[in-house]
Every structure is written in structure tokens, then in C-alpha cells.
Amino acid sequence: MTLETAEADVAIIGAGVVGCAMARRFALEGASCVLIEAAPDILAGASKANSAILHTGFDAPVGSLELACMQAGYNEYLQIRGAMNLPLLECGAMVAAWNDDEESRLPDLLAQAHANGVPDARLLSRDEARAREPHLSSRLRGALLVPREHVIDPWSAPLAYATQAQMLGARLLFNAALTGARRSGDLWHLTTAAGEIRAHSVINCAGLYGDRIETLLTGASRFDIRPRKGQFVVFDKAAARCLTSILLPVPNERTKGVVLTRTVFGNLLVGPTAEEQQARERPDVTTPELSTLIDTATRLVPGLRDMPVTAVYAGLRPASERKEYRIHADHELGYFCAGGIRSTGLTAALGIARHVFALWARAARPVAPPDPPVPVMPNLAEGLTRDWQRPGHDGIVCHCEMVTLRELRAALDSPVPPGDFGGLRRRTRCAMGRCQGFNCLARIATLTEGRLRDPILPEDRR
């Protein structure tokens, strides 16, 4: 079938982590679907920048849809990660109290964790917490231990979801911004930059543009996206020895606060900030906020004071005017929305997909294919065997992150190849180390010539 004649059961707008998980779930259940993305690659919006934590939901609102989706997503990730070769850094988390007020709030947070089905959470005295994390400042007053908070690779997981969806017959369209839509009978006619698509249902997973897509499709939006910028600092890999647990602050009504955590790639991450802004694209990094993050990190973990910073970056979260997921359905219109998915979306994505599929399947129930194929993702995590440690890798291109020529070629030849330089970096970690591509970018540009939907420009090679 051509793009012009194909009729899909569902068209999914947005290829962030939620859209990728949505395509996987519907394809697993036997529905035909097309995943539509305005950018050249998956994860080009809010999903490309996060803290990579697999959350238990211990501090989510009790009885909320967010909690249910997080816990369903957490459990499904653990079920599928082995077969898909998705990494898991089992480190646990400590919610650290640094003053009397924060210490007084820990018992209530513990009660919330238990109410949310996290029975192994427990309070730690100052001495117990310092014994677990001896590099923390002596200002520490106590902590809440949440043993099953873990760290994952934030990019290989959604790539695996999209890859499995495609292996099951889903179509992935890039550079396909939605420009028009009309409903005729029981069919949507969607106009995109890549052509027209027809689908019986539309699922809005457009993230930072979710409210605008809802307005385009239905005439009005039930929610308003209010972008929230989060800036991050990435310390050098030597800094990882200063912390073994995820270090969380006592949360407040507005934000979960600044987190310190190791990454599966061997670095130490600090962030995010929480800055309201109007713009929905290209979040800038700003010196005062980055300095504040570094000051916070070194105040809590003094050993970081002499550690070099490898990278800084910023991302936008699709917050809305209410602190909850904005998931709703209009069965008569064939419209479903997963909007307002903020910082917990990486964990909750698989659960959100299950929830939305259950809403959709009330009207239609496709037949699930037997023995679905399972993609096996390349490993980028430190502590596990990397490609450079295996023979025949054809040489190392990026020496900072030990990325081999074989890895780069495999990414370019994969079922869901990168569409731009950012996508290649997320698939291989090339140019993400200390030199940020200064030594390897020219060779990478040569290797990718003619292979990317959005090519590396000459100014990118400098």
C-alpha cells in the first residue's frame, strides 16, 4: 500500500518516548498504526533530555492515574529489558533531608510511599545515610531510602519500542509535521509534510505541542502546555565514585527538585532546574543556572568541587496548568490524548500505552500476532561489555566514549536509523564525551554523508 491509499487503525502523533511506547503496544496487540513525527528522528522533543530514572512512584499522588501508569511501566520495563538488552543500574535512591523542615517531612513521605505500594521504603538516620554515602556533606540530617529506584539508558529503551513496532508492521514517518486534519465518517484524513494519511483513530502524543495538536484535531484543547525548562550538568566519569545512590531532594508542590545521580554511561548527572518559559523549542543553557547547579552539587557532595564538567544541556518538559497527566478519549470522534506527561514519562510510557490501548479497545479489538519479534539493542552502558572490547570492531572513532566504527555503521544500517546527528549521538554516544566531538566530528560527518535526513552541516564540524 502507498502512503496515499493506506488506512491505518491508528495514527500516533509524536515519536517521543510515549509515542514510541504507544506504537509498540498497538502493534503488539495487532492494530495497524503509523507513527508521525515532525522532526527527522525519534526523541527530538522533550524526550531527549531527562534524568533517566526508573521511578517506583513512591511520591506520586496516591490513587492517581500517573501512579498507576508509572508502576505498570516500571514492571513492564523489568519484564522486557532482558530480552531487549536494555541496561539497569540497580542503585536505589535516598531522599535527603538537609534541615529541620525537610527532616520533619520524611515520615509523611514514607507513609505516602507505603500507601503507593512501595513497602521497602524506610527511614535512615544521619549515620545510616552517611554510611551508605560517605561522600555526602556532614550537613545531612537523615534520609528516606527507596531501594528500587533505578537508572536506565533513556534513549535505547524508546528506540527499542519503536524498533519492535516497526518489526510488527508499524510505519514510522519523519519530517511529517501535521498541517491539517478532517474527519469524514469514521475516518481521519491527516495532511502532513510527508503526504496524506488516513486512520480510523488518532492518538495525540505530541508532547510540547499537545495542546496545539488537540486544537487542530478537535477545534479546542482541554489543556494548555506551559513549557518548563530543565538544565543539566554532566560531571566527568571520575565523579561517579562520589555517589552510588540516586540523591533526591524532599519534593515540593511545584517540582521534584534537583537530582544527583550516576548515569549508565559512567558520568554523574546534576539537574534539572525548573524554569517556566513561553518558547517550545531550542532551550538554551544559561550560566547563572548552571553555576547554581554546580554549587548545589558541590555543597551536597563536597568531593565534586574539583571534578571537571564534561557537558551541559537543557530540555523542556510539557507541563500543563494542572499537575497531572491529561489523558482523555472521545470514542465518537476517534480521538485519544496522552498530554501533559512530565518528568515521569520515561517510566510511565509503557503503562500509558497500555492504558490508552484499553480505552481504544473498548470499540475495536484486533488480533495480537503470535510470537512477536524482539529487537536486541546494542549496549552503551559502562560496566557491561562494550563493542570496543570485542574483536573486529574496525577501530575506535570517538575515543572519549570509545565508540567504534562498527557501532556507527550498525546504527546507520539499523531498522530505525538515525535521522540527524542528535539521533546518531543517542544511539552510539559519539561526540558526547570530554571533547564534545572536537576530535571525531569530521570523520563522523564523512561516514554519515548521504545517510541522514538532516545532514551534519559544515558549521557542525568545527
C-alpha positions as CSV (number, residue, x, y, z in Angstrom):
1,M,0.0,0.0,0.0
2,T,1.2,3.5,-0.7
3,L,1.1,6.3,1.8
4,E,-1.8,7.8,0.0
5,T,-4.0,4.7,0.0
6,A,-3.1,3.0,3.3
7,E,-5.7,3.1,6.0
8,A,-4.4,2.5,9.5
9,D,-6.3,1.6,12.6
10,V,-4.5,4.4,14.5
11,A,-2.2,7.3,13.6
12,I,0.0,8.3,16.5
13,I,1.2,12.0,16.5
14,G,4.6,12.4,18.1
15,A,7.6,10.0,18.4
16,G,8.8,10.8,21.8
17,V,9.1,8.1,24.4
18,V,5.3,8.0,24.9
19,G,4.6,7.8,21.1
20,C,7.2,5.1,20.7
21,A,5.7,3.1,23.5
22,M,2.2,3.7,22.1
23,A,3.2,2.4,18.6
24,R,4.8,-0.7,20.2
25,R,1.7,-1.5,22.3
26,F,-0.8,-1.1,19.5
27,A,1.4,-3.1,17.1
28,L,1.8,-5.9,19.7
29,E,-2.0,-6.1,20.0
30,G,-2.4,-6.5,16.2
31,A,-3.5,-2.9,15.3
32,S,-2.1,-1.3,12.2
33,C,-0.5,2.0,13.0
34,V,1.5,4.8,11.7
35,L,3.8,6.9,13.9
36,I,4.1,10.5,12.7
37,E,7.0,12.8,13.8
38,A,7.6,16.4,12.7
39,A,11.4,16.1,13.3
40,P,13.9,14.0,11.4
41,D,14.2,11.4,14.2
42,I,12.5,9.9,17.3
43,L,13.0,11.6,20.7
44,A,13.7,15.0,19.2
45,G,11.5,17.0,21.6
46,A,11.0,16.7,25.4
47,S,12.1,13.1,25.5
48,K,15.7,13.7,24.5
49,A,16.6,15.3,27.9
50,N,15.8,13.7,31.1
51,S,17.4,12.3,34.3
52,A,17.0,8.6,33.1
53,I,15.4,7.4,36.4
54,L,13.1,4.4,36.6
55,H,10.7,5.5,39.2
56,T,8.7,3.4,41.7
57,G,6.1,6.1,42.1
58,F,6.8,6.3,45.8
59,D,6.0,10.1,45.8
60,A,3.3,10.2,43.2
61,P,-0.3,11.3,44.2
62,V,-2.0,8.4,45.9
63,G,-4.5,6.7,43.7
64,S,-3.6,8.8,40.7
65,L,-3.5,7.7,37.0
66,E,0.1,8.8,37.0
67,L,0.9,6.4,39.8
68,A,-0.9,3.5,38.0
69,C,0.9,4.2,34.7
70,M,4.3,4.6,36.4
71,Q,4.0,1.3,38.2
72,A,2.7,-0.6,35.2
73,G,5.5,0.9,33.1
74,Y,8.1,0.1,35.7
75,N,7.0,-3.6,35.9
76,E,6.9,-4.0,32.1
77,Y,10.3,-2.5,31.7
78,L,11.7,-5.1,34.1
79,Q,9.9,-7.8,32.2
80,I,11.2,-6.9,28.7
81,R,14.6,-5.5,29.4
82,G,16.5,-8.8,29.5
83,A,15.3,-9.9,26.0
84,M,15.9,-6.4,24.6
85,N,19.3,-6.0,26.2
86,L,18.2,-2.8,28.0
87,P,20.5,-1.8,30.9
88,L,19.5,-1.3,34.5
89,L,21.7,0.3,37.1
90,E,20.3,-1.0,40.4
91,C,21.4,1.8,42.7
92,G,18.4,2.8,44.8
93,A,17.5,6.3,45.9
94,M,17.9,8.4,49.0
95,V,15.6,11.4,49.6
96,A,18.0,13.5,51.7
97,A,16.9,16.0,54.3
98,W,19.3,18.9,55.0
99,N,17.4,21.0,57.6
100,D,14.8,20.6,60.3
101,D,11.8,21.3,58.0
102,E,12.9,18.7,55.4
103,E,13.6,16.1,58.1
104,S,10.1,16.7,59.6
105,R,8.5,15.8,56.3
106,L,10.2,12.5,55.8
107,P,7.7,10.4,57.9
108,D,4.8,11.7,55.7
109,L,6.8,10.9,52.6
110,L,7.4,7.4,54.0
111,A,3.7,6.9,54.7
112,Q,2.9,8.1,51.1
113,A,5.5,5.6,49.7
114,H,3.8,2.7,51.7
115,A,0.3,3.8,50.5
116,N,1.7,3.8,46.9
117,G,2.7,0.1,47.2
118,V,6.4,0.7,47.9
119,P,6.7,-1.3,51.2
120,D,10.5,-1.5,51.2
121,A,11.0,2.3,51.6
122,R,12.3,3.1,55.0
123,L,13.8,6.0,57.0
124,L,17.6,6.2,57.6
125,S,19.2,8.0,60.4
126,R,22.0,10.5,59.6
127,D,24.6,7.9,60.5
128,E,23.0,5.2,58.4
129,A,22.7,7.5,55.4
130,R,26.3,8.6,55.7
131,A,27.4,5.0,56.0
132,R,25.7,4.3,52.6
133,E,27.0,7.5,51.1
134,P,30.2,8.7,52.9
135,H,30.9,11.5,50.4
136,L,27.8,13.4,51.4
137,S,28.1,16.7,53.3
138,S,28.1,16.5,57.1
139,R,25.0,18.7,57.0
140,L,22.9,15.7,56.2
141,R,20.1,15.2,58.8
142,G,18.5,11.9,57.6
143,A,17.0,10.3,54.6
144,L,14.3,8.1,53.1
145,L,15.7,5.1,51.4
146,V,13.8,3.8,48.3
147,P,15.7,0.7,47.2
148,R,14.0,0.0,43.9
149,E,14.6,3.4,42.3
150,H,17.0,2.6,39.4
151,V,18.8,4.3,36.5
152,I,18.3,3.2,32.8
153,D,19.5,4.3,29.4
154,P,16.9,6.9,28.5
155,W,17.4,6.5,24.7
156,S,17.9,2.8,24.0
157,A,14.5,2.0,25.6
158,P,12.3,4.1,23.4
159,L,14.4,3.2,20.4
160,A,13.6,-0.5,21.2
161,Y,9.9,0.3,21.5
162,A,9.9,2.0,18.0
163,T,12.0,-0.8,16.5
164,Q,9.7,-3.5,17.8
165,A,6.7,-1.6,16.5
166,Q,8.3,-1.3,13.0
167,M,9.2,-5.0,13.1
168,L,5.5,-5.7,13.7
169,G,4.4,-3.6,10.7
170,A,4.0,-0.1,12.1
171,R,5.1,2.7,9.8
172,L,7.4,5.5,11.0
173,L,7.2,8.8,9.2
174,F,9.7,11.6,9.8
175,N,9.8,15.2,8.7
176,A,6.0,14.8,8.7
177,A,4.6,17.8,10.6
178,L,0.8,17.6,10.9
179,T,-0.6,20.6,9.0
180,G,-4.3,19.7,8.6
181,A,-7.0,17.2,9.6
182,R,-10.6,16.4,8.9
183,R,-13.0,13.7,10.0
184,S,-15.1,12.0,7.3
185,G,-17.4,9.3,8.5
186,D,-15.3,7.0,10.7
187,L,-12.0,8.1,9.1
188,W,-9.5,10.8,9.8
189,H,-7.7,12.4,6.8
190,L,-4.5,13.8,8.0
191,T,-2.3,16.2,6.0
192,T,1.4,16.1,6.8
193,A,4.5,17.4,5.3
194,A,5.2,13.8,4.1
195,G,1.8,13.3,2.5
196,E,-1.8,12.4,3.5
197,I,-2.6,9.6,6.0
198,R,-5.9,8.0,6.7
199,A,-6.7,6.4,10.0
200,H,-9.7,5.4,12.0
201,S,-8.3,6.9,15.2
202,V,-5.7,9.5,16.1
203,I,-3.7,9.4,19.3
204,N,-2.1,12.7,20.4
205,C,1.3,12.1,21.9
206,A,2.7,15.4,20.7
207,G,4.3,16.5,24.0
208,L,5.2,20.2,23.9
209,Y,2.7,20.7,21.1
210,G,-0.1,18.5,22.5
211,D,-2.5,21.4,23.1
212,R,-2.0,22.8,19.6
213,I,-2.5,19.4,18.0
214,E,-5.6,18.8,20.1
215,T,-6.9,22.2,18.9
216,L,-6.1,21.3,15.2
217,L,-7.9,18.0,15.5
218,T,-10.9,18.9,17.7
219,G,-11.3,22.7,17.5
220,A,-10.3,23.3,21.1
221,S,-7.9,22.0,23.7
222,R,-8.8,20.8,27.2
223,F,-5.3,21.7,28.5
224,D,-2.6,24.3,28.0
225,I,1.1,23.3,27.7
226,R,3.3,25.5,29.8
227,P,6.9,24.6,28.9
228,R,9.2,24.1,31.8
229,K,12.9,24.2,31.0
230,G,15.3,21.9,32.9
231,Q,19.1,22.4,32.6
232,F,21.6,19.7,33.5
233,V,25.3,19.4,34.2
234,V,27.2,16.3,33.4
235,F,30.3,15.7,35.5
236,D,33.3,13.7,34.3
237,K,33.2,10.0,34.8
238,A,35.7,10.2,37.7
239,A,32.9,11.9,39.7
240,A,30.8,8.8,39.7
241,R,32.9,7.4,42.6
242,C,31.5,10.1,44.8
243,L,27.9,8.7,44.8
244,T,26.3,5.3,44.5
245,S,22.7,6.1,45.1
246,I,20.3,8.5,43.3
247,L,20.2,11.5,45.6
248,L,16.8,13.1,45.6
249,P,15.6,16.3,47.4
250,V,12.5,16.4,49.6
251,P,10.0,17.4,46.8
252,N,7.7,20.4,46.9
253,E,4.4,21.2,45.2
254,R,6.0,22.6,42.1
255,T,8.9,20.3,41.3
256,K,10.8,17.2,42.3
257,G,13.8,19.4,42.6
258,V,17.5,18.9,41.7
259,V,18.7,15.3,41.5
260,L,22.2,14.0,41.6
261,T,22.7,10.6,40.0
262,R,25.1,8.4,38.2
263,T,24.3,7.5,34.7
264,V,24.5,4.1,33.0
265,F,27.2,5.7,30.8
266,G,29.5,6.3,33.8
267,N,29.0,10.0,34.4
268,L,27.4,11.9,37.3
269,L,24.4,14.0,36.4
270,V,23.0,17.0,38.2
271,G,19.7,18.7,37.5
272,P,17.2,19.7,36.4
273,T,16.3,23.3,37.0
274,A,12.6,24.2,36.7
275,E,12.2,27.4,34.7
276,E,8.9,28.5,33.1
277,Q,9.2,29.8,29.6
278,Q,7.0,30.5,26.6
279,A,9.1,29.1,23.8
280,R,8.6,25.4,22.9
281,E,11.9,24.8,21.0
282,R,15.6,25.1,21.5
283,P,16.0,25.5,25.2
284,D,19.2,27.5,26.0
285,V,21.7,26.8,28.7
286,T,22.4,29.8,30.9
287,T,25.5,30.4,33.0
288,P,23.8,31.5,36.3
289,E,21.5,28.5,36.4
290,L,24.4,26.1,35.5
291,S,26.5,27.7,38.2
292,T,23.7,27.2,40.7
293,L,23.5,23.5,39.8
294,I,27.3,23.1,40.2
295,D,27.2,25.0,43.5
296,T,24.3,22.8,44.8
297,A,26.1,19.6,43.8
298,T,29.4,20.6,45.5
299,R,27.6,21.7,48.6
300,L,25.9,18.3,49.0
301,V,28.8,16.3,47.7
302,P,32.0,18.3,48.5
303,G,34.2,15.8,46.6
304,L,32.7,17.1,43.4
305,R,34.4,20.5,43.9
306,D,37.5,19.6,41.9
307,M,35.7,17.4,39.3
308,P,35.6,18.7,35.7
309,V,32.3,19.2,33.9
310,T,32.0,17.1,30.7
311,A,28.8,18.6,29.2
312,V,25.8,20.8,29.9
313,Y,22.4,20.6,28.2
314,A,18.8,21.7,28.6
315,G,15.4,20.2,27.8
316,L,11.8,21.2,28.0
317,R,9.0,19.3,29.9
318,P,5.4,19.6,28.6
319,A,3.9,20.7,31.9
320,S,0.3,21.9,31.8
321,E,-1.8,24.1,34.1
322,R,-2.6,21.1,36.3
323,K,-0.1,18.8,37.9
324,E,-1.5,15.6,36.4
325,Y,-1.5,13.6,33.2
326,R,-4.0,14.9,30.7
327,I,-5.2,11.7,29.2
328,H,-8.7,11.6,27.7
329,A,-10.7,9.9,24.9
330,D,-13.5,10.8,22.5
331,H,-14.6,7.5,21.0
332,E,-17.2,9.0,18.7
333,L,-14.5,11.2,17.2
334,G,-11.9,8.6,17.3
335,Y,-9.6,10.8,19.2
336,F,-7.3,9.9,22.2
337,C,-4.9,12.2,24.0
338,A,-1.9,11.5,26.2
339,G,-0.9,15.0,27.1
340,G,0.9,16.8,30.0
341,I,3.3,13.9,30.5
342,R,6.1,15.5,32.5
343,S,9.2,14.1,34.2
344,T,7.8,10.7,35.0
345,G,7.1,9.9,31.3
346,L,10.2,7.8,30.7
347,T,9.0,5.3,33.4
348,A,5.3,5.6,32.7
349,A,5.4,5.4,28.9
350,L,4.7,1.7,28.7
351,G,1.9,2.0,31.3
352,I,0.4,5.0,29.5
353,A,0.4,2.9,26.3
354,R,-1.4,0.1,28.0
355,H,-4.0,2.5,29.5
356,V,-4.7,4.2,26.2
357,F,-4.9,0.9,24.3
358,A,-7.5,-0.3,26.9
359,L,-9.6,2.9,26.2
360,W,-9.3,2.4,22.4
361,A,-10.0,-1.4,22.5
362,R,-13.5,-0.8,24.0
363,A,-14.6,-0.2,20.5
364,A,-12.2,-2.4,18.5
365,R,-10.2,-5.4,19.5
366,P,-7.6,-6.5,16.9
367,V,-5.9,-9.9,17.0
368,A,-2.5,-10.0,18.6
369,P,0.2,-11.6,16.4
370,P,1.8,-14.8,17.8
371,D,5.4,-14.8,18.9
372,P,6.2,-11.2,18.2
373,P,9.8,-10.4,17.2
374,V,12.0,-8.8,19.9
375,P,14.8,-6.4,19.0
376,V,18.1,-6.7,20.8
377,M,19.7,-3.3,21.4
378,P,23.4,-2.6,21.4
379,N,24.9,-1.9,24.9
380,L,26.2,1.6,25.7
381,A,26.3,1.1,29.4
382,E,29.6,1.3,31.4
383,G,30.2,-1.8,33.5
384,L,28.9,-4.1,30.8
385,T,30.8,-5.4,27.7
386,R,31.1,-2.7,25.1
387,D,31.7,-3.1,21.4
388,W,35.3,-1.9,21.6
389,Q,36.1,-4.8,23.9
390,R,35.1,-7.3,21.2
391,P,37.4,-8.2,18.3
392,G,36.7,-7.0,14.7
393,H,35.3,-3.6,15.6
394,D,37.2,-1.8,12.8
395,G,38.7,0.8,15.1
396,I,37.6,3.5,17.5
397,V,36.2,6.7,16.0
398,C,35.2,8.5,19.2
399,H,37.9,7.9,21.8
400,C,36.2,9.9,24.6
401,E,33.2,7.4,24.6
402,M,35.0,4.5,23.0
403,V,32.6,4.4,20.0
404,T,33.7,2.0,17.3
405,L,33.3,2.2,13.5
406,R,31.3,-1.0,13.7
407,E,28.8,0.7,16.1
408,L,28.4,3.7,13.9
409,R,27.8,1.6,10.8
410,A,25.4,-0.7,12.7
411,A,23.3,2.4,13.9
412,L,23.2,3.7,10.3
413,D,22.1,0.3,9.0
414,S,19.6,-0.4,11.8
415,P,15.8,-0.9,11.3
416,V,15.2,2.6,12.7
417,P,18.3,4.5,11.6
418,P,19.1,8.0,13.0
419,G,17.7,10.9,11.1
420,D,20.1,13.5,12.3
421,F,23.3,14.0,14.3
422,G,21.5,14.1,17.6
423,G,19.9,10.7,16.8
424,L,23.2,9.2,16.0
425,R,24.7,10.5,19.3
426,R,21.8,9.0,21.2
427,R,22.3,5.6,19.5
428,T,26.1,5.4,19.9
429,R,27.2,8.2,22.3
430,C,29.6,9.5,19.7
431,A,30.7,13.1,20.4
432,M,29.2,13.0,23.9
433,G,32.5,12.8,25.8
434,R,35.1,15.2,27.1
435,C,35.9,16.8,23.7
436,Q,32.2,17.0,22.6
437,G,33.1,16.0,19.1
438,F,36.2,18.2,18.6
439,N,38.3,15.2,17.6
440,C,35.9,12.9,15.8
441,L,33.1,15.0,14.2
442,A,34.8,15.5,10.9
443,R,35.2,11.7,10.4
444,I,31.6,11.2,11.6
445,A,30.4,13.7,9.1
446,T,32.2,11.8,6.3
447,L,30.8,8.5,7.5
448,T,27.2,9.8,7.6
449,E,27.3,11.7,4.3
450,G,24.1,10.9,2.4
451,R,22.7,8.8,5.3
452,L,20.9,11.3,7.5
453,R,17.6,13.0,6.8
454,D,19.1,16.1,8.3
455,P,22.8,16.0,7.4
456,I,25.6,17.3,9.5
457,L,26.3,20.9,8.3
458,P,29.8,22.3,7.7
459,E,29.4,24.6,10.8
460,D,28.7,21.5,12.9
461,R,32.2,20.1,12.0
462,R,34.1,23.0,13.7
